[in-house]
Amino acid sequence: PSPASPAANRGWEPAVDQQLERLGVFAT
């Protein structure tokens, strides 16, 4: 994920970040 990603800021794994983005949780 990008450094600006909310998931990355929370220290979540890249795979989790991608899944959440796919679900539209962090649609920016």
C-alpha positions in Angstrom: 0.0 0.0 0.0 1.0 3.6 -0.4 2.4 5.5 2.6 -0.8 7.6 2.6 -3.0 4.6 2.9 -5.0 4.5 6.1 -4.4 0.7 6.4 -0.6 1.3 6.1 -0.9 4.0 8.8 -2.5 1.4 11.0 0.3 -1.0 10.3 -1.9 -3.5 8.5 -0.5 -6.0 6.0 -0.4 -4.9 2.3 -2.7 -7.8 1.4 -5.3 -6.7 4.0 -5.0 -3.1 2.6 -5.6 -4.3 -0.9 -8.6 -6.3 0.2 -10.1 -3.4 2.0 -9.5 -1.0 -0.9 -11.2 -3.6 -3.2 -14.2 -3.6 -0.9 -14.2 0.2 -1.0 -13.5 0.7 2.7 -10.8 3.2 1.9 -12.2 4.6 -1.3 -10.5 8.0 -1.7 
